[in-house]
Amino acid sequence: MRVAVIGLGMIGGSVARDLAAGGHEVVGFDRSAAVLRAARRAGIIVPASGRGYTALASCDVCVIAVPVSAASRLIGRLAGSLANVPLVTDVGSTKRSIVRAAAAAGLGGRFVGAHPLAGDHRAGWHASRPDRFHGATVFLTPTSSVSPATLRRARQFWRALGGRPRELSAAQHDRLLAAASHLPQLVSSALGITLASAGVGRDALGPGGRDVSRLAGSDRRVWSAIAIDNADQIVPVLRRYARTLHRLCAAVAGGSRRDVERRLALANRWHQASE
């Protein structure tokens, strides 16, 4: 295949690396000239021929791997260039906005939103690596306008990278990920803020503390965009977490070990249920 990857950060760069390793031709795009040079030197991408995004017209697949704050605008701008691409997909952590943008751009029948659960707190081309998607769940959010052939291509594409596709609607995705992904990120960030205000550095943390606070190092630009884009789903779970934290705080302040243990037992049962 000839595949365009727009955005060679951690996820887009990992897609490009796996495609190149599989013998596919990767046309890479990135706003950083240094990243493009590094990807070319590594033999991962070929230079895009022509000006702008004209090379997209000859591609079998286009992967949009830019932050969610830019993805919807980009897909609208590229609608003409993507008119003959059989499969257009993305890697964003929110899905409703880009699915709407693809439909508005006339790409609904050939666009399948995707979200590989293979992230990291690191960012950029230097954080990309081969086999990142091996065994990872990849959420696909096809709409009713997506053709069966396009959906088959999307499944095959992500399976070829080692992913395990799972289909659900864009609304179901954003609701699920608000709790399963976005909440843990914001909780870790809040923990980092709290530790900083208490004068506690990461070097003072044990393994558990480093595990819980790892996501605080995630790219603030990427995550602020995700938080705003999915705010209507994130805010209710954040408030639920705040209520839980308030109750735990009250139990500790009350000095009742039994009450504290009872609340910690709820977490124990949740953890054990998935072992």
Secondary structure, DSSP 8 states (H G I E B T S, - for coil): -EEEEE--SHHHHHHHHHHHHTT-EEEEE-S-HHHHHHHHHTTS-B---SSTTGGGGG-SEEEE-S-HHHHHHHHHHTTTTTTT-SEEEE--S--HHHHHHHHHTT-GGGEEEEEES---S--SGGG--TTTTTT-EEEEE--TTS-HHHHHHHHHHHHHTT-EEEE--HHHHHHHHIIIIIHHHHHHHHHHHHHHHTT--GGG--HHHHHHHGGGGS-HHHHHHHHHHTHHHHHHHHHHHHHHHHHHHHHHHHT-HHHHHHHHHHHHHHHHHT-
